[in-house]
Amino acid sequence: METSAPGFFGNSGNGRKWMEGDELTMARKDCCSGYSENISEYSEYIKEVIGQPISELETPALMVDLDIMEANMEKMMAFLKKSGAGVGIRPHAKTHKTPQIALAQMAKGALGICCAKVGEAEAMAEGGLPDILIANQVVGHRKIKRLAALSKKTNLKVAVDTKENLQDISRESAKQGGKVGIVIEVEVGNKRGGVRTVEEAVEIAKLASTLPGVWYAGVMGYEGFAVFMPDFEARKAAANGAYDILLSFRDAIEEKAGLDSEIVSAAGTGTFQFAGRRQGLTDIEAGSFIFMDVRYGDTAGVGFRHSLAVVATITSHPEPDLYICDAGLKSMSREFGIISTLPSYGVKVSNMSEEHVSLRPSDNPHQLPGFKELNDKYAKPAKPLGIGDKVLLIPSHCCTTVNLHDIIYAVRNGKIEDVWKVTGRGRFV
Ligand SMILES: Cc1ncc(COP(=O)(O)O)c(C=O)c1O
């Protein structure tokens, strides 16, 4: 049986097309131009630093190296193409929360994007994103009102795991004249939301295909319990086990409800290569691969390069073997462990408090294969550190670090090329 989604941005029919050509150019232009008006509180400063080297930044400042980030995006697209399994990417925007980056991913061939929250999805739709899956439940009448309203601006889909939630969404969406795609979340071992039985999934799918204001879009199952497993083979087995479950739900929905699943979505940065080779999956949801962080850099076989760093200034050198810099817990999250710095500085992070990071000389600085490009560009040739010097610190977790910053400095060849407002920052409601 055919499913259908409303047309947006000139798309019609199944809602699987992405913006291209002039449409995408226009959205990028609307969204990416006029950075100084968008970030008015920083506008004078931004005008001054555009085109300048990162040594001109007031710190702590979040930067992304554009060449490395774009290479990561291209590597992912090339992998998916080469795998030949027919799996696309709907990258998670919780990582960057920045429409310009999401639009760049669309321009490279992403099917759409994922968001975690209605607020994040609103920020992305405002930034011109034409296709958004909220890979999470949205509950409560006020949020459902916002969800329905948003479905009139972008091709919107949401994860659902109860009939009651589906009915609430349908009622509000029909009232507002919206059309929300329903993606049934399946529990694949993550112990979060998600239906636990095939019967529940079939009932929800049937209902979604008959109720007004909604349409049945497919299934998702995120194997988050597997993404950081240190042993590559164990991770592969765990991920494939999760996809077996997800695909069995898809099959049951087809057999018992007569519905095709347009979306069968799974995977994070630690499991993309298993999902990307798995026939039957349609989208991978990975987000962190564009930036990387220490935790993923430490995870075997992930293979992307670090493009994201917090630029900090050394503000004190009170002892021969102690340097203090001006980043800290308010500019870098630490829930995934200690942050790192680039190996050529010859130091190690020894402590972190609210507004300070302590560095100590080390003959054995933290080395990760993915640091190489950033290190070669920004820390070589190695020279003794002193007060006023800038250092690049690598977050332990990119997504929660981005959420601490108003802006991202987009850097190419060491110079600030653009400044982006992190419009999804703090939009967790
Ligand atoms: C629903 C969902 N999909 C995908 C991801 C993957 O993200 P990452 O690339 O950071 O592993 C996450 C991470 O939390 C998630 O919650």
The ligand as an SDF file (V2000), in Angstrom:
LIG
                    3D

 16 16  0  0  0  0  0  0  0  0999 V2000
   17.8140    8.9280   18.2800 C   0  0  0  0  0  0  0  0  0  0  0  0
   19.2650    9.0720   18.0280 C   0  0  0  0  0  0  0  0  0  0  0  0
   19.7290    8.7980   16.7970 N   0  0  0  0  0  0  0  0  0  0  0  0
   21.0290    8.8930   16.5030 C   0  0  0  0  0  0  0  0  0  0  0  0
   21.9510    9.2960   17.4460 C   0  0  0  0  0  0  0  0  0  0  0  0
   23.3860    9.2620   17.0000 C   0  0  0  0  0  0  0  0  0  0  0  0
   24.2200   10.2200   17.2560 O   0  0  0  0  0  0  0  0  0  0  0  0
   25.8040   10.1060   17.2180 P   0  0  0  0  0  0  0  0  0  0  0  0
   26.2390   10.3390   15.8400 O   0  0  0  0  0  0  0  0  0  0  0  0
   26.1970   11.1770   18.1620 O   0  0  0  0  0  0  0  0  0  0  0  0
   26.2130    8.7420   17.6770 O   0  0  0  0  0  0  0  0  0  0  0  0
   21.5140    9.6030   18.7430 C   0  0  0  0  0  0  0  0  0  0  0  0
   22.4640   10.0250   19.7690 C   0  0  0  0  0  0  0  0  0  0  0  0
   22.1640   10.2850   20.9070 O   0  0  0  0  0  0  0  0  0  0  0  0
   20.1310    9.5010   19.0360 C   0  0  0  0  0  0  0  0  0  0  0  0
   19.6490    9.7610   20.2580 O   0  0  0  0  0  0  0  0  0  0  0  0
  1  2  1  0
  2  3  1  0
  2 15  2  0
  3  4  2  0
  4  5  1  0
  5  6  1  0
  5 12  2  0
  6  7  1  0
  7  8  1  0
  8  9  2  0
  8 10  1  0
  8 11  1  0
 12 13  1  0
 12 15  1  0
 13 14  2  0
 15 16  1  0
M  END
$$$$
